[in-house]
Structure formats: C-alpha cells, structure tokens
C-alpha cells in the first residue's frame, strides 16, 4: 500500500461525523513526505494525534499508537511508504 492509499483511508476516517474518536497517525520513519502530510491533517483536526518513530516495523508502529490511545475500541490500518 502506498502513501496515497494511506491518505485515502485516513481521509475516509477523518470525514466521519463522529467527533468522539481519536485518530492516531504513526510515521515509522518514512521519507516520502508522510510526516509533512500527517502534520497538515493534525493541524486541521483536533481528533488527530501524530507520532513518529525510527524504522522499527508495522507491529512496533501499531503498538506505539496503542500505547498512547485513550479509547476502548481500536481499529488499525497500515500503509507502507514508498
């Protein structure tokens, strides 16, 4: 999955009318502009929390997001940069 796919998925989630959700976008050391893109989204929507980490792996990125999540229900979607 490319960053474009990830953006499309993120936009679908962001466009939900539910305001009581937290959206955590984790950048796992992508160099394709992903950090800038997710920061733009975070600046536009208070539900979005961003997190960056060194290139560790999909599982580590998911776990990092879960470690800061405040909710009781979780959904995870991934896109690989590049």
PENORSUL-V455620 format. One record per residue. N is the residue number from 1. RES is the residue in three letters. SS is DSSP state (helix for helix, strand for strand, loop for the rest). OMEGA is omega in degrees with one decimal (999 if undefined). Layout:
# PENORSUL-V455620
n=N res=RES ss=SS omega=OMEGA
n=N res=RES ss=SS omega=OMEGA
This chain:
# PENORSUL-V455620
n=1 res=UNK ss=loop omega=-178.2
n=2 res=UNK ss=loop omega=177.0
n=3 res=UNK ss=helix omega=178.0
n=4 res=UNK ss=helix omega=177.0
n=5 res=UNK ss=helix omega=178.4
n=6 res=UNK ss=helix omega=178.0
n=7 res=UNK ss=helix omega=179.4
n=8 res=UNK ss=helix omega=177.9
n=9 res=UNK ss=helix omega=-179.7
n=10 res=UNK ss=helix omega=179.2
n=11 res=UNK ss=helix omega=177.7
n=12 res=UNK ss=helix omega=179.1
n=13 res=UNK ss=helix omega=-178.5
n=14 res=UNK ss=helix omega=-178.4
n=15 res=UNK ss=loop omega=175.7
n=16 res=UNK ss=loop omega=-176.9
n=17 res=UNK ss=loop omega=178.6
n=18 res=UNK ss=loop omega=-179.1
n=19 res=UNK ss=loop omega=-174.9
n=20 res=UNK ss=loop omega=178.0
n=21 res=UNK ss=loop omega=175.3
n=22 res=UNK ss=loop omega=-179.8
n=23 res=UNK ss=strand omega=-178.5
n=24 res=UNK ss=strand omega=178.2
n=25 res=UNK ss=strand omega=-176.8
n=26 res=UNK ss=strand omega=173.2
n=27 res=UNK ss=strand omega=-179.1
n=28 res=UNK ss=loop omega=173.8
n=29 res=UNK ss=loop omega=176.0
n=30 res=UNK ss=loop omega=-179.9
n=31 res=UNK ss=loop omega=-176.3
n=32 res=UNK ss=loop omega=-177.8
n=33 res=UNK ss=loop omega=-178.7
n=34 res=UNK ss=helix omega=-179.4
n=35 res=UNK ss=helix omega=178.8
n=36 res=UNK ss=helix omega=-178.0
n=37 res=UNK ss=helix omega=-177.7
n=38 res=UNK ss=helix omega=176.6
n=39 res=UNK ss=helix omega=174.9
n=40 res=UNK ss=helix omega=177.8
n=41 res=UNK ss=helix omega=-178.9
n=42 res=UNK ss=helix omega=179.2
n=43 res=UNK ss=helix omega=-178.0
n=44 res=UNK ss=helix omega=-171.7
n=45 res=UNK ss=loop omega=-176.9
n=46 res=UNK ss=loop omega=177.8
n=47 res=UNK ss=loop omega=-173.0
n=48 res=UNK ss=strand omega=174.3
n=49 res=UNK ss=strand omega=178.9
n=50 res=UNK ss=strand omega=-178.8
n=51 res=UNK ss=strand omega=176.6
n=52 res=UNK ss=strand omega=177.6
n=53 res=UNK ss=loop omega=177.0
n=54 res=UNK ss=loop omega=-176.2
n=55 res=UNK ss=loop omega=-177.1
n=56 res=UNK ss=loop omega=174.3
n=57 res=UNK ss=loop omega=-177.8
n=58 res=UNK ss=helix omega=-178.6
n=59 res=UNK ss=helix omega=179.0
n=60 res=UNK ss=helix omega=177.6
n=61 res=UNK ss=helix omega=177.9
n=62 res=UNK ss=helix omega=-179.8
n=63 res=UNK ss=helix omega=177.6
n=64 res=UNK ss=helix omega=176.9
n=65 res=UNK ss=helix omega=178.9
n=66 res=UNK ss=helix omega=-177.5
n=67 res=UNK ss=helix omega=178.4
n=68 res=UNK ss=helix omega=-178.8
n=69 res=UNK ss=loop omega=-178.8
n=70 res=UNK ss=loop omega=-174.3
n=71 res=UNK ss=loop omega=179.5
n=72 res=UNK ss=loop omega=179.3
n=73 res=UNK ss=loop omega=-174.3
n=74 res=UNK ss=loop omega=172.5
n=75 res=UNK ss=loop omega=-178.4
n=76 res=UNK ss=loop omega=175.1
n=77 res=UNK ss=loop omega=-177.3
n=78 res=UNK ss=loop omega=168.9
n=79 res=UNK ss=loop omega=178.7
n=80 res=UNK ss=loop omega=176.9
n=81 res=UNK ss=loop omega=177.1
n=82 res=UNK ss=loop omega=999
